[in-house]
């Protein structure tokens, strides 16, 4: 059963779909179609929570994405943004945190379908024993990925990215040594553990206040290729390609479709948000 809010969203989605199609066409003709990046956390049927999606709902989203978009890697997204020109609807898929259950359905499905994926893991939670504080708070310690999981994914072509050591609010770190440990040392240790270079970093929580110029400077000094936020914004051609703005892959399909078909109410979010070089 749909509640009033969902009915409202369906009405909005359907009511604006023609107009939205026209505006996408205009953006396509001028090479100004934004490129989307999605973030998921956990795909599993047990213990549903706000950062999980069921296997069936995930597969439904992926099948729809396959029909409607080119599914691309983060480097490809950045190329389109930095070229200043994009005339094809495209989405880059990412995951945050490092939940073990993603190995059961989500990652095998994406690999089977040949869909690029970047998988951000929190280095301090990869010994198979510690659960994330946000899960402990709910009384349900969910299993996390191990180094072996990440090694295996990397061998299959999944891009492994860094997501700090302790899943901290990077924007709130005042102490330089802590910042270096969370952003630099944890990333280096992850790279060493999986014997692969790490190219991307995703800020936990990912709102503007959870990021900092000092942290971005450190990622540049390490030679990373980009950082990801998570406050829901599109990546328009010509904007800063180093900062990849992502959209939550909402388990509610209508909200998910609403974002990805370019909601005109949301196109100004994050425009011109640029870290210093
Ligand atoms: Zn996270």
Boltz pocket constraint, residues with backbone or C-beta under 6 A from the ligand:
constraints:
  - pocket:
      binder: B
      contacts: [[A, 96], [A, 97], [A, 163], [A, 167], [A, 203], [A, 204], [A, 205]]
      max_distance: 6.0
